[in-house]
Amino acid sequence: MNEVERVNVEKRLSDMAIFNGVAYLAGQVPDDASLDIQGQTTQVLHTIDRLLATAGTNKTRILMAQIFLANMKEFDGMNKAWDAWVAAGNAPPRATVETRLANPDYKVEIVVTAALP
């Protein structure tokens, strides 16, 4: 039986679970909620890069991305950061929705699932 590995386990959640060759990331939010949408998105994507590296994988192996925006009017600003980050030829399947986020200062939260090598 394969064991579930959890990364950065806290009381309510882990930042990531790894099981059966797949890394499942929790929703990642910015460290600095005072930034604009592009800055917050860039921070979140760097966090995702770090977590994927911890799992031994990277953004070219993302199977699915889910993006939650506090305001869909900021879709273009989020996409500027996303487009600069996503690996050419490896854009993953993605869903983007507008919703209220846990902290009213958060503009974006991103969840990804990625295959291990």
All heavy atoms as an XYZ file, in Angstrom:
897
protein
N       0.839     -1.189      0.000
C       0.000      0.000      0.000
C       0.878      1.245      0.000
O       1.840      1.334      0.745
C      -0.906     -0.016      1.233
C      -1.823      1.166      1.298
S      -3.148      0.970      2.491
C      -2.342      1.483      3.985
N       0.566      2.201     -0.857
C       1.301      3.457     -0.915
C       0.887      4.371      0.231
O      -0.293      4.468      0.560
C       1.038      4.184     -2.239
C       1.596      3.443     -3.422
O       2.536      2.675     -3.286
N       1.023      3.672     -4.583
N       1.861      5.022      0.817
C       1.585      5.973      1.896
C       1.340      7.365      1.306
O       1.916      7.723      0.285
C       2.775      6.032      2.856
C       2.983      4.752      3.635
C       1.815      4.426      4.563
O       1.300      5.342      5.216
O       1.422      3.247      4.593
N       0.525      8.142      1.970
C       0.308      9.536      1.603
C       1.364     10.361      2.319
O       1.515     10.268      3.533
C      -1.104     10.011      2.008
C      -1.261     11.509      1.742
C      -2.165      9.206      1.286
N       2.114     11.161      1.559
C       3.096     12.079      2.144
C       2.456     13.459      2.187
O       1.869     13.913      1.204
C       4.354     12.118      1.279
C       5.391     13.103      1.775
C       6.585     13.234      0.837
O       6.733     12.417     -0.085
O       7.361     14.189      1.046
N       2.559     14.113      3.335
C       2.001     15.462      3.484
C       3.128     16.452      3.752
O       4.061     16.150      4.485
C       0.972     15.489      4.600
C      -0.193     14.559      4.325
C      -1.298     14.683      5.349
N      -2.242     13.592      5.229
C      -3.177     13.481      4.298
N      -3.299     14.427      3.403
N      -4.006     12.446      4.265
N       3.001     17.632      3.186
C       4.035     18.660      3.289
C       3.459     19.882      3.992
O       2.360     20.332      3.659
C       4.554     19.043      1.883
C       5.572     20.175      1.963
C       5.150     17.821      1.179
N       4.218     20.425      4.948
C       3.803     21.615      5.705
C       2.432     21.407      6.356
O       1.498     22.170      6.138
C       3.795     22.867      4.825
C       5.149     23.166      4.242
O       6.180     22.838      4.810
N       5.165     23.786      3.069
N       2.354     20.384      7.181
C       1.104     20.031      7.840
C       0.820     21.022      8.974
O       1.672     21.271      9.811
C       1.171     18.597      8.409
C      -0.125     18.244      9.122
C       1.486     17.599      7.303
N      -0.375     21.573      8.960
C      -0.840     22.458     10.021
C      -2.110     21.855     10.619
O      -2.507     20.755     10.253
C      -1.103     23.852      9.449
C       0.168     24.510      8.907
C      -0.083     25.880      8.314
O      -1.209     26.408      8.456
O       0.839     26.412      7.700
N      -2.741     22.570     11.513
C      -3.931     22.054     12.190
C      -5.062     21.736     11.207
O      -5.695     20.692     11.292
C      -4.422     23.071     13.226
C      -5.641     22.614     13.997
C      -6.065     23.633     15.023
C      -7.313     23.167     15.764
N      -7.727     24.123     16.782
N      -5.307     22.644     10.250
C      -6.449     22.489      9.347
C      -6.110     21.917      7.984
O      -6.991     21.399      7.303
C      -7.130     23.842      9.123
C      -7.858     24.334     10.309
C      -8.784     25.472      9.931
N      -9.487     25.897     11.119
C      -9.458     27.129     11.601
N      -8.784     28.059     10.969
N     -10.113     27.413     12.690
N      -4.878     22.085      7.547
C      -4.550     21.664      6.189
C      -3.062     21.438      6.027
O      -2.258     21.853      6.864
C      -5.032     22.704      5.170
C      -4.445     24.111      5.280
C      -3.211     24.272      4.415
C      -5.480     25.137      4.877
N      -2.730     20.800      4.940
C      -1.344     20.655      4.497
C      -1.209     21.464      3.212
O      -2.175     21.607      2.461
C      -1.024     19.191      4.182
O      -1.220     18.373      5.309
N      -0.012     21.962      2.944
C       0.198     22.684      1.688
C       0.127     21.744      0.493
O      -0.222     22.158     -0.613
C       1.556     23.392      1.675
C       1.516     24.722      2.397
O       0.427     25.308      2.539
O       2.595     25.187      2.809
N       0.467     20.452      0.744
C       0.503     19.521     -0.369
C       0.421     18.098      0.153
O       0.950     17.790      1.217
C       1.821     19.722     -1.152
C       2.078     18.768     -2.283
S       3.539     19.215     -3.284
C       4.857     19.309     -2.068
N      -0.233     17.249     -0.627
C      -0.230     15.810     -0.376
C       0.296     15.147     -1.643
O      -0.014     15.575     -2.760
C      -1.629     15.303     -0.057
N       1.112     14.119     -1.451
C       1.683     13.381     -2.577
C       1.233     11.934     -2.442
O       1.413     11.311     -1.394
C       3.215     13.476     -2.571
C       3.653     14.943     -2.644
C       3.809     12.665     -3.735
C       5.121     15.169     -2.324
N       0.638     11.423     -3.518
C       0.153     10.048     -3.486
C       0.142      9.473     -4.891
O      -0.337     10.122     -5.831
C      -1.261      9.986     -2.894
C      -1.820      8.600     -2.829
C      -1.361      7.690     -1.886
C      -2.794      8.193     -3.722
C      -1.870      6.405     -1.827
C      -3.310      6.913     -3.671
C      -2.842      6.018     -2.723
N       0.669      8.277     -5.007
C       0.582      7.520     -6.247
C       1.061      8.315     -7.466
O       0.415      8.321     -8.506
C      -0.852      7.026     -6.444
C      -0.922      5.780     -7.296
O       0.045      5.030     -7.379
N      -2.065      5.566     -7.908
N       2.174      9.032     -7.299
C       2.772      9.759     -8.414
C       2.140     11.091     -8.752
O       2.403     11.660     -9.808
N       1.305     11.612     -7.846
C       0.636     12.890     -8.094
C       0.792     13.792     -6.873
O       0.630     13.346     -5.741
C      -0.863     12.687     -8.415
C      -1.555     14.024     -8.646
C      -1.038     11.786     -9.633
N       1.087     15.067     -7.118
C       1.162     16.080     -6.064
C      -0.109     16.923     -6.128
O      -0.451     17.470     -7.187
C       2.387     16.970     -6.258
N      -0.802     16.989     -4.996
C      -2.045     17.755     -4.871
C      -1.756     18.956     -3.977
O      -1.498     18.780     -2.782
C      -3.135     16.901     -4.233
C      -3.446     15.629     -4.990
C      -2.733     14.463     -4.747
C      -4.463     15.601     -5.947
C      -3.023     13.286     -5.430
C      -4.757     14.429     -6.635
C      -4.031     13.278     -6.377
O      -4.312     12.120     -7.055
N      -1.795     20.150     -4.528
C      -1.536     21.347     -3.738
C      -2.824     21.936     -3.204
O      -3.849     21.946     -3.899
C      -0.812     22.403     -4.572
C       0.701     22.260     -4.682
C       1.099     20.992     -5.414
C       1.308     23.474     -5.342
N      -2.758     22.424     -1.981
C      -3.866     23.199     -1.420
C      -3.927     24.531     -2.160
O      -2.989     24.908     -2.872
C      -3.628     23.439      0.071
N      -5.011     25.250     -1.974
C      -5.103     26.586     -2.553
C      -3.995     27.463     -2.001
O      -3.836     27.563     -0.786
N      -3.235     28.071     -2.894
C      -2.126     28.936     -2.496
C      -2.542     30.392     -2.655
O      -3.146     30.767     -3.667
C      -0.877     28.625     -3.335
C      -0.391     27.191     -3.188
C      -0.048     26.844     -1.751
O       0.686     27.552     -1.076
N      -0.603     25.730     -1.274
N      -2.231     31.182     -1.649
C      -2.597     32.596     -1.615
C      -1.329     33.435     -1.474
O      -0.278     32.932     -1.093
C      -3.581     32.883     -0.457
C      -4.911     32.174     -0.688
C      -2.990     32.491      0.878
N      -1.419     34.727     -1.762
C      -0.231     35.585     -1.675
C       0.238     35.794     -0.239
O      -0.549     35.734      0.701
C      -0.700     36.902     -2.294
C      -2.178     36.904     -2.125
C      -2.608     35.472     -2.198
N       1.528     36.048     -0.096
C       2.100     36.417      1.197
C       1.819     37.886      1.512
O       1.671     38.253      2.660
C       3.618     36.189      1.206
C       3.967     34.715      1.082
O       3.239     33.879      1.652
O       4.960     34.405      0.403
N       1.769     38.711      0.468
C       1.564     40.149      0.630
C       0.256     40.541     -0.052
O       0.213     40.760     -1.269
C       2.741     40.920      0.028
C       2.640     42.417      0.215
O       1.588     42.906      0.704
O       3.603     43.122     -0.149
N      -0.797     40.618      0.723
C      -2.118     40.921      0.181
C      -2.278     42.381     -0.231
O      -3.304     42.748     -0.802
C      -3.194     40.544      1.192
N      -1.261     43.207      0.005
C      -1.362     44.613     -0.408
C      -0.984     44.809     -1.877
O      -1.206     45.883     -2.433
C      -0.466     45.491      0.471
O       0.910     45.266      0.176
N      -0.446     43.774     -2.516
C      -0.044     43.875     -3.924
C      -1.261     43.897     -4.842
O      -2.341     43.453     -4.470
C       0.850     42.695     -4.303
C       2.186     42.584     -3.579
C       2.881     41.278     -3.940
C       3.075     43.781     -3.905
N      -1.059     44.387     -6.080
C      -2.129     44.340     -7.071
C      -2.282     42.903     -7.574
O      -1.545     42.005     -7.163
C      -1.858     45.319     -8.221
C      -0.636     44.964     -9.063
O      -0.048     43.864     -8.903
O      -0.265     45.787     -9.915
N      -3.237     42.664     -8.446
C      -3.531     41.306     -8.896
C      -2.330     40.654     -9.572
O      -2.065     39.465     -9.355
C      -4.779     41.263     -9.817
C      -5.170     39.821    -10.171
C      -4.541     42.064    -11.087
C      -5.586     38.960     -9.016
N      -1.597     41.397    -10.347
C      -0.431     40.815    -11.013
C       0.633     40.419     -9.992
O       1.210     39.336    -10.069
C       0.133     41.794    -12.048
C       1.141     41.155    -12.974
C       1.508     42.052    -14.147
O       0.881     43.084    -14.385
N       2.530     41.662    -14.881
N       0.870     41.274     -9.011
C       1.850     40.972     -7.971
C       1.425     39.803     -7.109
O       2.238     38.923     -6.783
N       0.152     39.755     -6.723
C      -0.334     38.630     -5.922
C      -0.235     37.323     -6.707
O       0.199     36.301     -6.172
C      -1.779     38.857     -5.469
C      -1.909     39.886     -4.357
C      -3.283     39.851     -3.704
O      -4.013     38.857     -3.774
N      -3.641     40.947     -3.038
N      -0.609     37.358     -7.970
C      -0.541     36.151     -8.791
C       0.899     35.679     -8.932
O       1.186     34.479     -8.800
C      -1.176     36.385    -10.171
O      -2.527     36.842    -10.006
C      -1.155     35.124    -11.019
N       1.814     36.597     -9.164
C       3.226     36.236     -9.288
C       3.727     35.578     -8.009
O       4.422     34.558     -8.063
C       4.067     37.486     -9.629
O       3.636     37.989    -10.898
C       5.550     37.169     -9.688
N       3.363     36.132     -6.850
C       3.762     35.521     -5.573
C       3.220     34.105     -5.443
O       3.937     33.190     -5.043
C       3.255     36.351     -4.398
C       4.175     37.425     -3.952
C       3.762     37.990     -2.602
O       2.672     37.756     -2.089
N       4.660     38.762     -2.025
N       1.959     33.924     -5.764
C       1.340     32.602     -5.652
C       2.037     31.609     -6.584
O       2.324     30.466     -6.193
C      -0.174     32.680     -5.953
C      -0.777     31.301     -6.091
C      -0.888     33.482     -4.863
N       2.353     32.033     -7.787
C       3.013     31.136     -8.749
C       4.416     30.752     -8.276
O       4.841     29.606     -8.467
C       3.030     31.775    -10.131
C       1.639     31.982    -10.742
C       1.731     32.792    -12.027
C       0.916     30.665    -10.961
N       5.114     31.660     -7.630
C       6.437     31.321     -7.068
C       6.282     30.292     -5.938
O       7.100     29.382     -5.814
C       7.161     32.567     -6.569
C       7.695     33.430     -7.664
N       8.569     32.980     -8.627
C       7.489     34.728     -7.951
C       8.858     33.947     -9.462
N       8.209     35.039     -9.080
N       5.247     30.440     -5.125
C       4.990     29.462     -4.068
C       4.696     28.096     -4.679
O       5.193     27.069     -4.207
C       3.822     29.920     -3.178
O       4.159     31.170     -2.570
C       3.500     28.894     -2.096
N       3.906     28.079     -5.727
C       3.606     26.823     -6.417
C       4.888     26.201     -6.956
O       5.102     24.990     -6.809
C       2.560     27.048     -7.524
C       1.197     27.333     -6.891
C       2.496     25.861     -8.489
C       0.138     27.820     -7.852
N       5.758     27.001     -7.559
C       7.048     26.492     -8.049
C       7.827     25.818     -6.920
O       8.390     24.734     -7.096
C       7.899     27.620     -8.636
C       7.506     27.999    -10.053
O       6.946     27.146    -10.777
O       7.778     29.154    -10.442
N       7.885     26.470     -5.747
C       8.631     25.917     -4.605
C       8.031     24.594     -4.133
O       8.753     23.635     -3.863
C       8.681     26.924     -3.452
C       9.659     28.067     -3.680
C       9.919     28.874     -2.404
N       8.727     29.378     -1.744
C       8.113     30.514     -2.045
N       8.586     31.290     -2.989
N       7.033     30.891     -1.378
N       6.721     24.543     -4.027
C       6.075     23.312     -3.579
C       6.272     22.182     -4.592
O       6.554     21.036     -4.208
C       4.586     23.544     -3.325
C       4.263     24.329     -2.058
C       2.814     24.787     -2.063
C       4.579     23.509     -0.817
N       6.142     22.495     -5.861
C       6.359     21.464     -6.878
C       7.792     20.955     -6.836
O       8.033     19.748     -6.958
C       6.005     21.997     -8.268
C       4.522     22.298     -8.510
C       4.328     22.916     -9.889
C       3.663     21.062     -8.335
N       8.756     21.850     -6.627
C      10.161     21.436     -6.517
C      10.353     20.523     -5.306
O      11.100     19.538     -5.379
C      11.075     22.657     -6.427
N       9.684     20.826     -4.206
C       9.749     19.970     -3.015
C       9.272     18.557     -3.341
O       9.811     17.573     -2.834
C       8.892     20.569     -1.875
O       9.435     21.830     -1.517
C       8.854     19.664     -0.658
N       8.277     18.460     -4.208
C       7.735     17.156     -4.601
C       8.588     16.486     -5.682
O       8.339     15.340     -6.030
C       6.307     17.322     -5.103
N       9.563     17.216     -6.214
C      10.404     16.662     -7.269
C       9.815     16.798     -8.652
O      10.158     16.054     -9.572
N       8.932     17.769     -8.828
C       8.324     17.989    -10.132
C       8.349     19.481    -10.455
O       9.005     20.259     -9.767
C       6.890     17.398    -10.165
O       6.439     17.381    -11.531
C       5.924     18.137     -9.268
N       7.660     19.897    -11.508
C       7.674     21.307    -11.897
C       6.423     21.652    -12.697
O       5.597     20.787    -12.983
C       8.942     21.641    -12.687
C       9.017     20.854    -13.984
O       8.164     20.987    -14.856
N      10.032     20.011    -14.109
N       6.314     22.908    -13.071
C       5.099     23.410    -13.717
C       4.816     22.781    -15.074
O       3.679     22.832    -15.545
C       5.154     24.935    -13.835
C       6.273     25.461    -14.702
C       6.342     26.969    -14.607
C       7.586     27.504    -15.273
N       7.737     28.932    -15.008
N       5.792     22.160    -15.713
C       5.530     21.504    -16.997
C       4.714     20.237    -16.821
O       4.226     19.670    -17.791
C       6.834     21.158    -17.744
O       7.549     20.140    -17.026
C       7.704     22.389    -17.950
N       4.558     19.785    -15.574
C       3.852     18.531    -15.295
C       2.505     18.765    -14.591
O       1.924     17.842    -14.052
C       4.756     17.611    -14.490
C       6.055     17.309    -15.291
C       6.901     16.246    -14.736
N       6.230     14.985    -14.517
C       6.030     14.036    -15.442
N       6.429     14.222    -16.676
N       5.442     12.897    -15.107
N       2.034     20.022    -14.625
C       0.735     20.322    -14.020
C      -0.368     19.653    -14.838
O      -0.433     19.793    -16.065
C       0.502     21.844    -13.909
C       1.481     22.439    -12.893
C      -0.942     22.153    -13.504
C       1.417     23.943    -12.790
N      -1.222     18.931    -14.136
C      -2.338     18.227    -14.768
C      -3.592     19.092    -14.834
O      -4.399     18.958    -15.742
C      -2.659     16.950    -13.989
C      -1.517     15.941    -13.874
C      -1.879     14.847    -12.891
C      -1.177     15.368    -15.244
N      -3.757     19.979    -13.840
C      -4.950     20.823    -13.756
C      -4.674     22.007    -12.856
O      -4.009     21.858    -11.829
C      -6.114     20.006    -13.179
C      -7.403     20.761    -12.990
S      -8.096     21.233    -14.587
C      -9.557     22.106    -14.082
N      -5.178     23.164    -13.249
C      -5.080     24.372    -12.421
C      -6.480     24.941    -12.221
O      -7.284     24.971    -13.162
C      -4.191     25.414    -13.086
N      -6.747     25.371    -10.995
C      -8.003     26.031    -10.670
C      -7.653     27.387    -10.078
O      -6.900     27.462     -9.098
C      -8.804     25.203     -9.670
C      -9.167     23.843    -10.203
C      -9.743     22.947     -9.122
O      -9.444     23.090     -7.948
N     -10.574     22.015     -9.537
N      -8.181     28.434    -10.681
C      -7.866     29.795    -10.255
C      -9.138     30.451     -9.737
O     -10.175     30.450    -10.410
C      -7.265     30.608    -11.417
C      -5.998     29.917    -11.929
C      -6.983     32.042    -10.970
C      -5.423     30.520    -13.180
N      -9.041     30.990     -8.541
C     -10.155     31.668     -7.903
C      -9.814     33.155     -7.819
O      -8.794     33.516     -7.225
C     -10.405     31.091     -6.509
C     -10.677     29.612     -6.538
C      -9.648     28.711     -6.361
C     -11.956     29.134     -6.767
C      -9.889     27.338     -6.406
C     -12.212     27.770     -6.812
C     -11.170     26.868     -6.632
N     -10.644     33.980     -8.421
C     -10.446     35.431     -8.398
C     -11.537     36.087     -7.560
O     -12.714     35.719     -7.663
C     -10.505     36.011     -9.815
C      -9.382     35.638    -10.770
C      -9.641     36.254    -12.134
C      -8.045     36.096    -10.221
N     -11.149     37.067     -6.768
C     -12.124     37.822     -5.986
C     -12.958     38.726     -6.895
O     -14.109     39.034     -6.583
C     -11.422     38.647     -4.914
N     -12.371     39.124     -8.027
C     -13.064     40.030     -8.943
C     -12.663     39.678    -10.369
O     -11.506     39.867    -10.754
C     -12.701     41.476     -8.616
C     -13.484     42.471     -9.447
O     -14.038     42.149    -10.495
N     -13.518     43.706     -8.972
N     -13.606     39.194    -11.156
C     -13.311     38.779    -12.524
C     -12.843     39.950    -13.391
O     -12.220     39.734    -14.430
C     -14.540     38.106    -13.145
C     -14.235     37.316    -14.397
S     -12.963     36.032    -14.191
C     -13.919     34.712    -13.496
N     -13.064     41.177    -12.945
C     -12.556     42.341    -13.687
C     -11.028     42.352    -13.683
O     -10.421     43.064    -14.476
C     -13.105     43.638    -13.101
C     -14.589     43.812    -13.348
C     -15.106     45.087    -12.718
C     -16.618     45.186    -12.934
N     -17.188     46.360    -12.269
N     -10.408     41.574    -12.790
C      -8.943     41.517    -12.723
C      -8.373     40.318    -13.476
O      -7.188     40.007    -13.367
C      -8.498     41.509    -11.258
C      -8.891     42.806    -10.568
C      -8.291     42.956     -9.196
O      -8.516     42.062     -8.343
O      -7.590     43.967     -8.979
N      -9.211     39.688    -14.287
C      -8.819     38.521    -15.076
C      -7.596     38.817    -15.956
O      -6.651     38.029    -16.006
C     -10.014     38.079    -15.930
C      -9.803     36.826    -16.726
C      -9.807     35.583    -16.114
C      -9.646     36.889    -18.096
C      -9.646     34.418    -16.855
C      -9.490     35.733    -18.845
C      -9.484     34.494    -18.219
N      -7.595     39.954    -16.642
C      -6.477     40.294    -17.529
C      -5.174     40.483    -16.762
O      -4.118     40.030    -17.204
C      -6.781     41.551    -18.348
C      -7.869     41.315    -19.392
O      -8.121     40.135    -19.755
O      -8.478     42.314    -19.839
N      -5.234     41.123    -15.602
C      -4.035     41.320    -14.792
C      -3.480     40.005    -14.284
O      -2.268     39.784    -14.262
N      -4.378     39.097    -13.871
C      -3.933     37.771    -13.445
C      -3.282     37.050    -14.605
O      -2.229     36.431    -14.470
C      -5.137     36.970    -12.915
C      -4.828     35.547    -12.476
S      -4.789     34.325    -13.813
C      -6.455     34.399    -14.435
N      -3.894     37.142    -15.785
C      -3.348     36.454    -16.961
C      -1.979     36.989    -17.374
O      -1.172     36.243    -17.935
C      -4.318     36.524    -18.133
C      -5.300     35.379    -18.118
O      -4.984     34.265    -17.697
N      -6.513     35.646    -18.570
N      -1.685     38.241    -17.109
C      -0.343     38.766    -17.424
C       0.716     38.000    -16.646
O       1.738     37.598    -17.190
C      -0.260     40.260    -17.125
C      -0.968     41.110    -18.138
C      -0.846     42.588    -17.806
C      -1.672     43.394    -18.797
N      -1.659     44.823    -18.503
N       0.457     37.795    -15.359
C       1.406     37.028    -14.538
C       1.410     35.564    -14.962
O       2.473     34.942    -15.077
C       1.053     37.161    -13.058
N       0.245     34.999    -15.188
C       0.132     33.594    -15.594
C       0.879     33.347    -16.910
O       1.655     32.403    -17.025
C      -1.343     33.209    -15.743
C      -1.549     31.798    -16.209
C      -1.665     31.388    -17.506
C      -1.626     30.628    -15.408
N      -1.823     30.021    -17.553
C      -1.802     29.535    -16.276
C      -1.582     30.388    -14.034
C      -1.931     28.223    -15.818
C      -1.709     29.086    -13.588
C      -1.875     28.024    -14.473
N       0.624     34.203    -17.904
C       1.244     34.019    -19.224
C       2.767     34.118    -19.161
O       3.468     33.415    -19.892
C       0.700     35.035    -20.219
C      -0.763     34.798    -20.569
O      -1.291     33.694    -20.282
O      -1.396     35.727    -21.116
N       3.283     34.973    -18.281
C       4.743     35.095    -18.117
C       5.323     33.866    -17.426
O       6.501     33.556    -17.586
C       5.076     36.358    -17.320
N       4.495     33.156    -16.675
C       4.958     32.019    -15.870
C       4.781     30.672    -16.547
O       5.651     29.810    -16.476
C       4.193     32.021    -14.542
C       4.454     30.851    -13.645
C       5.527     30.671    -12.829
C       3.609     29.710    -13.463
N       5.407     29.477    -12.128
C       4.232     28.872    -12.509
C       2.387     29.310    -13.994
C       3.675     27.673    -12.085
C       1.841     28.115    -13.563
C       2.490     27.312    -12.620
N       3.667     30.466    -17.210
C       3.359     29.144    -17.751
C       4.408     28.737    -18.786
O       4.884     29.566    -19.558
C       1.923     29.092    -18.324
C       1.826     29.805    -19.671
C       1.428     27.683    -18.437
N       4.798     27.464    -18.742
C       5.833     26.961    -19.646
C       5.278     26.828    -21.061
O       4.218     26.213    -21.262
C       6.349     25.614    -19.141
N       5.975     27.406    -22.027
C       5.548     27.356    -23.426
C       5.292     25.909    -23.845
O       6.091     25.019    -23.573
C       6.602     27.992    -24.323
N       4.150     25.685    -24.464
C       3.797     24.356    -24.927
C       3.280     23.439    -23.831
O       2.971     22.279    -24.088
N       3.201     23.933    -22.595
C       2.756     23.115    -21.469
C       1.637     23.778    -20.674
O       1.512     23.541    -19.467
C       3.937     22.813    -20.540
C       4.903     21.837    -21.160
O       4.619     20.649    -21.259
N       6.037     22.334    -21.614
N       0.830     24.599    -21.322
C      -0.289     25.227    -20.614
C      -1.246     24.134    -20.155
O      -1.722     23.351    -20.972
C      -0.999     26.225    -21.520
N      -1.508     24.055    -18.849
C      -2.362     22.978    -18.338
C      -3.847     23.291    -18.546
O      -4.218     24.446    -18.765
C      -2.031     22.967    -16.845
C      -1.696     24.385    -16.537
C      -0.987     24.904    -17.769
N      -4.696     22.280    -18.441
C      -6.126     22.554    -18.367
C      -6.348     23.494    -17.168
O      -5.659     23.371    -16.157
C      -6.763     21.185    -18.106
C      -5.746     20.190    -18.543
C      -4.415     20.836    -18.327
N      -7.293     24.417    -17.322
C      -7.450     25.436    -16.291
C      -8.891     25.880    -16.208
O      -9.581     25.978    -17.217
C      -6.556     26.627    -16.673
C      -6.506     27.730    -15.659
C      -5.663     28.883    -16.183
N      -6.519     29.945    -16.652
C      -6.104     31.160    -16.981
N      -4.824     31.458    -16.940
N      -6.945     32.058    -17.379
N      -9.328     26.150    -14.993
C     -10.632     26.763    -14.757
C     -10.399     28.022    -13.940
O      -9.559     28.038    -13.041
C     -11.553     25.802    -14.005
N     -11.128     29.082    -14.272
C     -11.033     30.332    -13.516
C     -12.439     30.766    -13.144
O     -13.315     30.855    -14.006
C     -10.349     31.433    -14.355
O      -9.091     30.963    -14.820
C     -10.150     32.696    -13.530
N     -12.641     31.005    -11.840
C     -13.958     31.416    -11.368
C     -13.824     32.608    -10.428
O     -12.775     32.832     -9.830
C     -14.692     30.268    -10.629
C     -14.947     29.102    -11.555
C     -13.914     29.817     -9.417
N     -14.901     33.355    -10.320
C     -14.957     34.457     -9.364
C     -15.649     33.962     -8.097
O     -16.682     33.300     -8.169
C     -15.742     35.627     -9.958
C     -15.844     36.821     -9.019
C     -16.644     37.949     -9.629
O     -17.889     37.898     -9.538
O     -16.036     38.854    -10.203
N     -15.037     34.298     -6.963
C     -15.611     33.900     -5.679
C     -15.090     34.803     -4.574
O     -14.086     35.495     -4.749
C     -15.274     32.422     -5.367
O     -16.020     32.013     -4.224
C     -13.801     32.229     -5.124
N     -15.730     34.777     -3.440
C     -15.231     35.486     -2.268
C     -14.141     34.615     -1.654
O     -14.331     33.409     -1.461
C     -16.363     35.726     -1.276
C     -15.940     36.594     -0.121
C     -17.092     37.001      0.754
N     -18.224     36.099      0.658
C     -19.455     36.427      0.989
N     -19.736     37.616      1.443
N     -20.439     35.555      0.889
N     -12.999     35.198     -1.339
C     -11.874     34.460     -0.768
C     -11.841     34.633      0.744
O     -12.486     35.530      1.298
C     -10.565     34.915     -1.408
C     -10.511     34.703     -2.940
C      -9.231     35.291     -3.519
C     -10.642     33.235     -3.287
N     -11.093     33.773      1.427
C     -11.070     33.739      2.896
C     -10.656     35.065      3.514
O     -11.170     35.460      4.552
C     -10.146     32.623      3.377
N      -9.702     35.743      2.907
C      -9.241     37.054      3.373
C      -9.731     38.080      2.355
O      -9.435     37.948      1.165
C      -7.710     37.064      3.478
C      -7.137     38.391      3.904
O      -7.695     39.461      3.655
N      -5.969     38.337      4.524
N     -10.446     39.110      2.765
C     -10.976     40.078      1.792
C      -9.891     40.837      1.021
O     -10.191     41.434     -0.015
C     -11.820     41.025      2.642
C     -11.394     40.801      4.044
C     -10.836     39.421      4.135
N      -8.639     40.789      1.488
C      -7.550     41.448      0.762
C      -6.919     40.545     -0.299
O      -6.163     41.026     -1.145
C      -6.472     41.919      1.735
C      -6.974     43.025      2.660
O      -7.844     43.819      2.224
O      -6.518     43.089      3.806
N      -7.209     39.250     -0.262
C      -6.703     38.349     -1.300
C      -7.465     38.614     -2.592
O      -8.679     38.727     -2.598
C      -6.899     36.880     -0.928
C      -6.072     36.363      0.217
C      -6.476     35.227      0.907
C      -4.896     36.980      0.619
C      -5.731     34.715      1.962
C      -4.156     36.484      1.666
C      -4.569     35.350      2.336
O      -3.843     34.847      3.377
N      -6.710     38.672     -3.663
C      -7.307     38.845     -4.979
C      -7.332     37.536     -5.763
O      -8.093     37.395     -6.713
C      -6.539     39.912     -5.767
C      -6.603     41.290     -5.131
C      -5.773     42.293     -5.907
C      -5.843     43.676     -5.299
N      -7.175     44.261     -5.302
N      -6.468     36.573     -5.347
C      -6.332     35.338     -6.112
C      -5.941     34.179     -5.197
O      -5.240     34.381     -4.200
C      -5.288     35.507     -7.242
C      -3.900     35.806     -6.705
C      -5.266     34.312     -8.186
N      -6.419     32.994     -5.544
C      -6.007     31.754     -4.914
C      -5.915     30.722     -6.038
O      -6.785     30.676     -6.908
C      -7.028     31.310     -3.867
C      -6.637     30.030     -3.154
C      -7.540     29.713     -1.947
O      -8.273     30.615     -1.501
O      -7.491     28.568     -1.485
N      -4.840     29.931     -6.025
C      -4.629     28.954     -7.108
C      -4.374     27.575     -6.524
O      -3.582     27.420     -5.590
C      -3.449     29.375     -8.013
C      -3.703     30.761     -8.619
C      -3.228     28.335     -9.121
C      -2.560     31.322     -9.449
N      -5.046     26.581     -7.106
C      -4.886     25.184     -6.746
C      -4.330     24.452     -7.977
O      -4.846     24.669     -9.083
C      -6.253     24.553     -6.377
C      -6.100     23.074     -6.062
C      -6.896     25.290     -5.231
N      -3.296     23.637     -7.801
C      -2.815     22.818     -8.911
C      -2.621     21.375     -8.464
O      -2.405     21.091     -7.291
C      -1.498     23.340     -9.541
C      -1.649     24.761    -10.053
C      -0.334     23.240     -8.590
N      -2.699     20.506     -9.442
C      -2.397     19.094     -9.301
C      -1.341     18.797    -10.350
O      -1.484     19.224    -11.503
C      -3.651     18.242     -9.540
O      -4.673     18.657     -8.628
C      -3.367     16.773     -9.365
N      -0.269     18.086     -9.949
C       0.822     17.844    -10.895
C       1.332     16.413    -10.791
O       1.353     15.820     -9.708
C       1.981     18.807    -10.619
N       1.738     15.881    -11.927
C       2.334     14.545    -11.979
C       3.786     14.618    -11.537
O       4.485     15.590    -11.825
C       2.252     13.995    -13.386
N       4.215     13.576    -10.853
C       5.648     13.437    -10.521
C       6.335     12.808    -11.732
O       5.688     12.146    -12.536
C       5.825     12.574     -9.282
C       5.133     13.075     -8.005
C       5.458     12.146     -6.847
C       5.514     14.498     -7.676
N       7.642     13.006    -11.843
C       8.366     12.376    -12.974
C       8.311     10.864    -12.899
O       8.148     10.286    -11.852
C       9.798     12.859    -12.804
C       9.751     13.999    -11.869
C       8.502     13.842    -11.047
